[in-house]
Amino acid sequence: MSYEMDELLDLVFEEDASDLHIQVGRPPTLRLHGEMVSVDGPDLTPSDTERLMQSITPESYIQSLKMEGSADFGFAFRDKSRFRVSVLKAKGSYGLVLRQIPNDFFALDQIGIPDKIRDLLYRPRGLVLVTGPTGSGKSTTLASMINYINERRSGHIITIEDPIEYYHDHKKCIVTQREVGVDVTTFSEAIRRALRQDPDVILVGEMRDLETIEAAISAAETGHLVFGTLHTNSAAKTIDRIVDAFPANMKEMIRTQLASSVVGVISQVLCKKIGGGRVAGLEIMVTTTSISALIRDNKTYRINSDIQTGAALGMITMDTHLLSLYNRGLITARECFEKSQEPEDMRKRLIDLGAELEDS
């Protein structure tokens, strides 16, 4: 039998898989609720993966693939779903990883974003950061926030992505979506250009280098609401990561800028849900006068205690949120323990609740 890409993508859509992996030496494999599940059938050969790659990869990206060994792009599968595709070469053969991007946006309460955080989406200026490891749902959270603004505020939203994932229609806002490598050369260049394009909201898909971070902070300071992502797992580490990107002689200035520009940080992990599916574990920080002072004075290690006492403002620590997911019967004690930021403290809290932590 030979595998056809349309049939595989139909299967991804029907099973609600998050990813499809196509690699030589194994049948096509879906990531279902975090687990890898192979399709029934023969292992893929080098000619199979090359044929499947060519069936969806635009010619311009095939050239990039041959020269650089990898290429990333997005494409729509009929009217069912969009996919973010990473094509790569491994041991001289082609492989693909396709991430499914649903057409529908989640409501913020479906993701678990508290009402208080929605206030941030009406701010005229500031930096909102959504952080977490790869595959933790950052893009979904950001897309849902942008859609929330698009449905309720009047203005101009500019998104800068690599590649574009969720497509946004013009609703109450005009939405301009720019793809790095297609519409503009770099993230930092796109942000600088955006400032001349009368934006109210700017989404920066990835703050991956010093120039992009600097441009995003500058945009937030000059009267724009800027959303960005980083691969960090807490608010304190997010601030530290940004500051560490700058040379020593600039760190104090950047701390001062962050103290006044960061309005909130949402850190998230995806947990396996009991009975199937995934649920997000969240840490939420809303910048207060106290937290601004901690950032400015290089005392980020104390941010967590401010989050713990900030429940009235919608703040919550990751471990408190994970424990609430466990108490509500949504995740296992093991999952709660493995995803926690302070495992030894979490172990004690779970044991006090009578939880069984086998093999831990």
Wavefront OBJ file of the C-alpha trace (Angstrom):
o trace
v 0.000 0.000 0.000
v 1.089 3.598 -0.506
v 0.152 6.431 1.820
v -1.604 9.513 0.419
v -1.188 12.882 2.159
v -4.897 13.817 1.873
v -5.916 10.589 3.617
v -3.346 11.127 6.386
v -4.498 14.728 6.946
v -8.134 13.566 7.044
v -7.115 11.098 9.751
v -5.333 13.827 11.752
v -8.461 15.988 11.537
v -10.897 13.169 12.415
v -8.824 11.923 15.368
v -8.114 15.496 16.546
v -4.397 14.712 16.659
v -2.024 17.579 17.424
v 0.773 16.431 15.097
v 1.606 14.091 12.225
v 5.143 12.687 11.970
v 6.421 11.285 8.673
v 9.840 9.639 9.006
v 11.660 6.844 7.181
v 11.543 3.447 8.929
v 8.199 3.852 10.691
v 4.564 4.184 9.543
v 3.048 7.696 9.663
v 2.582 8.519 13.352
v 0.031 10.757 15.090
v 0.504 12.529 18.403
v -2.796 11.857 20.165
v -3.273 13.486 23.588
v 0.495 13.530 23.991
v 1.056 9.879 23.002
v 2.660 8.702 19.728
v 0.331 6.355 17.819
v 1.411 4.818 14.490
v -0.992 4.240 11.601
v -1.568 0.574 10.661
v 0.592 -0.143 7.633
v 4.143 -0.616 6.350
v 7.150 1.461 7.358
v 7.812 4.508 5.186
v 10.654 4.310 2.658
v 12.826 7.246 1.488
v 10.824 7.422 -1.747
v 7.538 7.493 0.254
v 8.626 10.452 2.389
v 9.980 12.338 -0.650
v 6.686 11.829 -2.528
v 4.632 12.953 0.495
v 6.902 15.976 1.009
v 6.588 17.059 -2.637
v 2.782 16.734 -2.512
v 2.438 19.718 -0.147
v 5.712 21.694 -0.253
v 5.767 24.807 -2.489
v 8.639 24.936 -4.990
v 10.297 27.923 -3.282
v 10.559 25.938 -0.045
v 11.912 22.849 -1.834
v 14.811 25.031 -3.007
v 15.381 26.214 0.584
v 15.169 22.600 1.794
v 17.864 21.484 -0.657
v 20.170 24.355 0.311
v 19.601 24.528 4.086
v 18.305 21.066 5.016
v 14.976 22.274 6.417
v 12.016 24.545 5.668
v 8.933 25.734 7.577
v 5.635 26.892 6.116
v 1.893 26.918 6.759
v -0.896 25.659 4.515
v -4.653 25.152 4.554
v -6.112 21.659 4.181
v -9.382 22.191 2.318
v -11.692 24.116 4.681
v -11.017 21.730 7.572
v -7.841 22.902 9.219
v -4.487 24.615 8.792
v -1.119 22.991 9.345
v 2.273 24.337 10.313
v 4.796 22.191 8.484
v 8.465 21.590 9.226
v 10.244 19.646 6.464
v 13.707 18.314 7.236
v 16.481 16.076 5.995
v 17.706 13.288 8.275
v 20.277 10.647 7.283
v 19.952 11.897 3.711
v 16.168 11.301 3.514
v 13.198 13.650 3.895
v 10.978 13.826 6.962
v 8.011 16.003 7.910
v 6.309 17.126 11.109
v 2.872 18.721 10.651
v 1.220 20.566 13.552
v -2.570 20.916 13.247
v -3.918 24.428 13.771
v -7.705 24.319 14.291
v -9.841 26.770 12.327
v -11.885 27.723 15.377
v -10.650 29.955 18.188
v -11.096 29.002 21.834
v -12.967 31.309 24.172
v -10.621 32.583 26.890
v -12.539 30.791 29.643
v -12.103 27.509 27.727
v -8.331 27.957 27.998
v -8.654 28.878 31.664
v -7.794 32.586 31.407
v -9.517 34.346 34.349
v -11.808 37.348 33.814
v -9.329 39.718 35.455
v -6.769 39.003 32.720
v -9.184 40.208 30.045
v -8.657 43.699 31.412
v -5.098 43.522 30.027
v -6.521 43.130 26.516
v -8.053 46.612 26.736
v -4.782 48.281 27.745
v -3.632 50.999 25.323
v 0.026 50.021 25.750
v 2.313 47.449 27.345
v 3.916 44.052 26.824
v 1.971 40.822 27.413
v 4.149 37.690 27.297
v 2.880 34.134 26.815
v 5.581 31.618 27.665
v 6.156 27.890 27.911
v 7.953 24.991 26.251
v 7.404 24.038 22.601
v 3.958 22.491 22.131
v 2.462 24.015 25.274
v -0.309 25.864 23.429
v 1.205 29.367 23.365
v 0.049 29.996 19.778
v -3.502 28.929 20.651
v -3.643 31.242 23.682
v -2.268 34.198 21.692
v -4.637 33.578 18.774
v -7.590 33.464 21.187
v -6.504 36.776 22.764
v -6.091 38.431 19.359
v -9.523 37.139 18.331
v -11.030 38.480 21.592
v -9.609 41.953 20.801
v -10.699 41.670 17.152
v -14.302 41.014 18.223
v -14.503 43.755 20.868
v -12.132 46.631 20.081
v -11.775 48.927 17.107
v -8.237 49.305 15.774
v -5.406 47.874 13.699
v -3.789 44.546 14.675
v -0.484 43.549 13.071
v 0.761 39.978 13.532
v 4.336 38.974 12.672
v 4.771 35.204 12.462
v 7.039 32.473 11.087
v 4.980 30.921 9.616
v 1.450 32.388 9.937
v -0.584 29.880 11.932
v -4.121 31.056 12.710
v -5.811 33.213 10.062
v -7.759 36.203 11.426
v -10.592 37.830 9.474
v -11.211 41.568 9.718
v -13.897 41.979 12.390
v -14.021 45.154 14.509
v -10.314 45.548 13.752
v -8.314 45.596 10.559
v -5.887 42.666 10.825
v -2.591 42.660 8.908
v -0.713 39.363 9.054
v 2.923 39.312 7.901
v 5.032 36.190 7.453
v 8.772 36.365 8.096
v 10.663 35.200 5.028
v 7.674 35.831 2.755
v 6.355 39.341 3.497
v 9.273 40.726 5.509
v 12.884 39.702 6.173
v 13.054 39.510 10.006
v 10.928 39.925 13.135
v 12.835 43.033 14.241
v 12.503 44.665 10.807
v 8.760 43.890 10.796
v 8.297 45.529 14.235
v 10.190 48.654 13.147
v 8.070 48.897 9.992
v 4.901 48.234 11.988
v 5.407 51.426 13.984
v 4.800 53.377 10.749
v 1.644 51.419 9.931
v -0.677 52.931 12.574
v -0.983 49.796 14.766
v -2.850 49.496 18.046
v -1.853 45.882 18.729
v 1.276 44.027 17.571
v 1.772 40.271 17.918
v 5.397 39.107 17.713
v 5.353 35.354 17.034
v 8.753 34.726 18.591
v 11.128 36.976 20.516
v 14.176 34.973 19.558
v 17.022 37.508 19.396
v 18.201 40.727 21.011
v 17.069 42.963 18.121
v 13.525 41.559 18.222
v 13.281 41.826 22.026
v 14.560 45.412 21.903
v 12.119 46.379 19.146
v 9.168 44.768 20.997
v 9.960 46.584 24.276
v 10.345 49.860 22.388
v 6.971 49.358 20.654
v 5.301 48.637 24.021
v 6.827 51.775 25.521
v 5.702 54.007 22.667
v 1.977 53.404 23.022
v 1.178 49.971 21.571
v -0.142 46.754 23.119
v 2.475 44.134 22.195
v 2.120 40.355 22.573
v 5.153 38.092 22.454
v 6.322 34.561 23.274
v 9.381 33.058 24.937
v 10.368 29.473 25.788
v 10.502 30.061 29.541
v 8.400 28.402 32.239
v 7.737 31.144 34.790
v 7.299 34.914 35.011
v 10.552 35.360 36.965
v 12.562 33.303 34.472
v 10.951 35.221 31.595
v 12.188 38.552 32.943
v 15.628 37.045 33.606
v 15.832 35.586 30.089
v 15.066 38.956 28.501
v 17.582 40.807 30.667
v 20.242 38.128 30.017
v 19.913 38.682 26.262
v 21.488 42.133 26.672
v 25.138 43.039 27.292
v 26.134 43.965 30.865
v 26.187 47.720 30.228
v 22.514 47.654 29.101
v 20.994 45.364 31.733
v 20.012 48.093 34.189
v 18.329 50.146 31.463
v 16.408 47.091 30.199
v 15.205 46.249 33.740
v 13.865 49.794 34.043
v 12.134 49.506 30.666
v 10.619 46.104 31.520
v 9.422 47.392 34.900
v 7.283 49.975 33.128
v 6.330 48.049 29.964
v 5.503 44.454 31.019
v 1.830 44.330 32.054
v 1.417 40.571 32.362
v 3.062 37.170 31.881
v 1.155 33.938 31.271
v 3.268 30.771 31.502
v 1.700 27.479 30.501
v 2.245 23.736 30.195
v -0.062 21.183 28.595
v -1.140 18.329 30.845
v -2.709 14.990 29.931
v -6.330 15.055 30.962
v -7.937 12.081 32.697
v -10.166 10.412 30.112
v -8.288 11.869 27.146
v -7.472 15.305 25.792
v -5.237 18.029 27.215
v -5.682 20.826 29.714
v -3.397 23.801 30.299
v -1.621 24.409 33.578
v -1.127 28.160 33.995
v 0.962 30.634 35.960
v -0.415 34.158 35.672
v 1.388 37.318 36.736
v -0.146 40.783 36.489
v 2.368 43.568 37.014
v 1.737 45.605 40.154
v 3.718 48.503 41.625
v 5.461 45.956 43.862
v 6.368 43.619 40.974
v 7.606 46.588 38.906
v 9.965 47.455 41.758
v 11.204 43.838 41.971
v 11.979 43.837 38.226
v 13.730 47.197 38.422
v 15.765 46.199 41.504
v 16.827 42.797 40.071
v 14.848 40.861 42.700
v 12.888 38.623 40.315
v 13.335 35.674 42.719
v 10.680 37.357 44.904
v 8.070 37.635 42.121
v 6.612 34.212 42.980
v 5.600 35.320 46.482
v 3.810 38.354 44.993
v 1.944 36.031 42.617
v 0.917 33.855 45.586
v -0.703 36.837 47.322
v -2.199 38.326 44.136
v -5.245 36.082 43.663
v -7.618 39.073 43.820
v -5.908 40.437 40.677
v -6.257 37.122 38.816
v -2.743 35.895 39.659
v -1.938 32.249 40.356
v 1.251 30.187 40.626
v 1.727 27.185 38.332
v 1.782 24.727 41.237
v -1.406 26.138 42.783
v -3.154 25.854 39.417
v -1.875 22.302 38.834
v -3.104 21.308 42.307
v -6.543 22.748 41.506
v -6.634 20.689 38.279
v -5.813 17.589 40.356
v -8.440 18.419 43.006
v -11.064 18.864 40.263
v -10.264 15.384 38.913
v -8.862 16.689 35.622
v -5.283 15.387 35.927
v -3.572 12.566 37.831
v -1.365 13.135 40.872
v 1.582 11.870 38.805
v 0.945 14.441 36.065
v 0.548 17.182 38.676
v 3.888 16.208 40.235
v 5.774 15.908 36.918
v 4.632 19.314 35.626
v 5.184 21.190 38.887
v 7.835 23.885 39.290
v 8.752 22.850 42.842
v 8.476 19.024 42.761
v 9.507 18.298 46.365
v 6.989 20.787 47.752
v 4.339 19.402 45.386
v 5.105 15.836 46.482
v 4.429 16.776 50.132
v 1.189 18.594 49.240
v -0.071 15.642 47.201
v 0.815 13.092 49.896
v -1.014 15.273 52.455
v -4.066 14.975 50.184
v -3.713 11.187 50.240
v -2.478 10.913 46.645
v -0.523 7.881 45.434
v 2.722 8.823 43.671
v 3.961 5.523 42.276
v 7.591 5.404 41.053
v 8.279 8.967 42.267
l 1 2 3 4 5 6 7 8 9 10 11 12 13 14 15 16 17 18 19 20 21 22 23 24 25 26 27 28 29 30 31 32 33 34 35 36 37 38 39 40 41 42 43 44 45 46 47 48 49 50 51 52 53 54 55 56 57 58 59 60 61 62 63 64 65 66 67 68 69 70 71 72 73 74 75 76 77 78 79 80 81 82 83 84 85 86 87 88 89 90 91 92 93 94 95 96 97 98 99 100 101 102 103 104 105 106 107 108 109 110 111 112 113 114 115 116 117 118 119 120 121 122 123 124 125 126 127 128 129 130 131 132 133 134 135 136 137 138 139 140 141 142 143 144 145 146 147 148 149 150 151 152 153 154 155 156 157 158 159 160 161 162 163 164 165 166 167 168 169 170 171 172 173 174 175 176 177 178 179 180 181 182 183 184 185 186 187 188 189 190 191 192 193 194 195 196 197 198 199 200 201 202 203 204 205 206 207 208 209 210 211 212 213 214 215 216 217 218 219 220 221 222 223 224 225 226 227 228 229 230 231 232 233 234 235 236 237 238 239 240 241 242 243 244 245 246 247 248 249 250 251 252 253 254 255 256 257 258 259 260 261 262 263 264 265 266 267 268 269 270 271 272 273 274 275 276 277 278 279 280 281 282 283 284 285 286 287 288 289 290 291 292 293 294 295 296 297 298 299 300 301 302 303 304 305 306 307 308 309 310 311 312 313 314 315 316 317 318 319 320 321 322 323 324 325 326 327 328 329 330 331 332 333 334 335 336 337 338 339 340 341 342 343 344 345 346 347 348 349 350 351 352 353 354 355 356 357 358 359 360
